[in-house]
Amino acid sequence: VRADLCPAEKANTLLHEVLHAACFVGGIQGGDKPEEDTVIVIANQLCQIWRDNPEFVAFMSEAFNQQSDQA
């Protein structure tokens, strides 16, 4: 991730690349839209959801932390 990006752009870029990795690991290839277009849309929407819904982020983090505590 480029150092000259603002924190929000760095987070979006990192999420974007993680989604590419998820597509690869999940065997998602091709489809109606090229992968790049799909990843851009999903990353941008997830970043907006994350930014606009701190309660959602807190809930998800707590739920995943509880799951790892139970393992």
Contacts in CASP RR format, 6 or more apart in sequence:
PFRMAT RR
TARGET T0000
AUTHOR 0000-0000-0000
METHOD contacts of the structure
MODEL  1
VRADLCPAEKANTLLHEVLHAACFVGGIQGGDKPEEDTVIVIANQLCQIW
RDNPEFVAFMSEAFNQQSDQA
1 10 0 8 1.000
1 13 0 8 1.000
1 14 0 8 1.000
2 10 0 8 1.000
2 13 0 8 1.000
5 13 0 8 1.000
8 47 0 8 1.000
8 51 0 8 1.000
11 47 0 8 1.000
12 43 0 8 1.000
12 44 0 8 1.000
12 47 0 8 1.000
15 43 0 8 1.000
15 46 0 8 1.000
15 47 0 8 1.000
16 39 0 8 1.000
16 40 0 8 1.000
16 43 0 8 1.000
19 39 0 8 1.000
19 42 0 8 1.000
19 43 0 8 1.000
20 35 0 8 1.000
20 39 0 8 1.000
22 28 0 8 1.000
23 29 0 8 1.000
23 35 0 8 1.000
23 38 0 8 1.000
23 39 0 8 1.000
28 35 0 8 1.000
29 35 0 8 1.000
49 56 0 8 1.000
50 56 0 8 1.000
50 57 0 8 1.000
END
